[in-house]
Amino acid sequence: MKIPTLKIVLAITLGGLAVSASHNSSSASSQPTDLQPGTLCAKNERVIFSCPVKRPAKIVSLCASKDLTSERGYLQYRFGVPEKIELEFPQSKTGTQPKFQYTHYFRAQVDLTEISFSSNGYEYQITDDYNGEEKPAQISQGVSVTAPGKPKDVSFVCRTKPKADYTDLQAVLPNGQ
């Protein structure tokens, strides 16, 4: 009588472990291990721009689907830490391209890139600017946020050189003047 009871207890224990393991592996798909290092972009996404900011100790990322064109794919801004994304814009991954504007100006010693969008009255500008005509050269990389009705913005400056890939954005996003 003891052997069948032991088998039942063992079967219940192993079954519980299997359910627990499958639950943990399914919830792991949204865990930070599925992100590209130092970004809030998933491994199956393209990093358009990403850097850790100085204060607060968070990450700003602009992520895109690998198939991003003006008609297909998506572009999404994320701010926070891998365990807790505080802002994701837009929430839906459908029809995202018209919600962003892209501006790029380039000449010898100057390279200015801005990607901007608005959400709930707040204006966001991701900047990756270099001005070599200034001595010393001026570099500005990060995101600035302007609250509704406020004349001054709040800047989140990159702590390190950002990961950036602006390839084809001019053809994908509307031009911000």
C-alpha positions, -999 to 999 in steps of 0.1 A, spaced: 0 0 0 29 23 6 43 20 -29 11 32 -48 9 61 -24 45 70 -31 39 68 -68 9 91 -66 28 117 -45 57 115 -69 34 119 -99 17 149 -84 51 165 -75 65 159 -110 33 172 -126 35 203 -105 71 209 -114 62 204 -151 34 230 -149 56 254 -129 84 250 -155 61 256 -184 46 287 -167 81 301 -160 93 295 -195 62 311 -210 65 342 -188 102 344 -196 94 355 -232 88 390 -219 117 390 -196 149 412 -199 168 382 -212 150 386 -245 163 421 -250 193 432 -269 221 441 -243 218 477 -231 185 484 -249 148 480 -244 146 465 -279 138 428 -283 163 405 -300 140 402 -330 138 441 -334 161 466 -350 177 492 -327 172 527 -343 185 545 -312 193 534 -277 214 546 -247 214 546 -210 207 582 -197 226 599 -169 197 608 -146 176 589 -138 195 556 -144 171 545 -172 174 535 -209 158 553 -238 153 532 -269 137 536 -303 130 501 -316 116 490 -350 105 458 -366 131 443 -390 107 448 -419 102 486 -413 92 505 -444 68 534 -449 39 509 -453 50 479 -432 64 472 -397 64 494 -367 85 520 -347 82 523 -310 98 545 -283 105 530 -249 118 545 -217 126 528 -184 145 497 -173 143 462 -187 122 450 -158 98 480 -160 92 500 -192 76 532 -180 66 547 -214 60 529 -247 48 550 -276 27 542 -294 10 514 -275 -2 497 -307 23 485 -333 -1 493 -362 4 525 -383 32 539 -362 52 556 -389 31 588 -393 33 594 -355 70 602 -358 90 628 -377 126 625 -389 150 654 -396 186 650 -407 211 677 -416 246 669 -427 276 689 -440 313 689 -433 319 689 -395 281 689 -387 257 660 -384 223 667 -368 197 639 -364 163 644 -347 133 620 -343 103 636 -327 68 627 -316 40 639 -294 21 620 -267 -6 633 -244 5 669 -251 41 662 -243 67 668 -271 96 643 -274 128 648 -294 155 622 -297 187 639 -307 220 626 -320 239 658 -329 276 665 -336 290 700 -343 328 698 -351 329 735 -360 328 743 -323 360 740 -303 358 717 -285 334 697 -307 298 697 -293 280 664 -290 244 662 -279 227 628 -276 196 618 -257 160 628 -254 143 661 -245 107 663 -233 86 694 -232 55 694 -210 22 710 -222 23 747 -216 59 747 -204 85 768 -224 115 748 -211 123 711 -218 138 684 -196 168 667 -212 179 632 -206 215 630 -218 231 597 -229 257 584 -205 275 565 -232 276 567 -270 242 555 -283 236 525 -305 222 540 -336 210 529 -370 191 556 -390 193 537 -423 163 543 -445 145 565 -419 143 594 -444 122 572 -467 101 557 -439 92 586 -417 76 620 -425 101 648 -427 100 672 -396 109 707 -407 
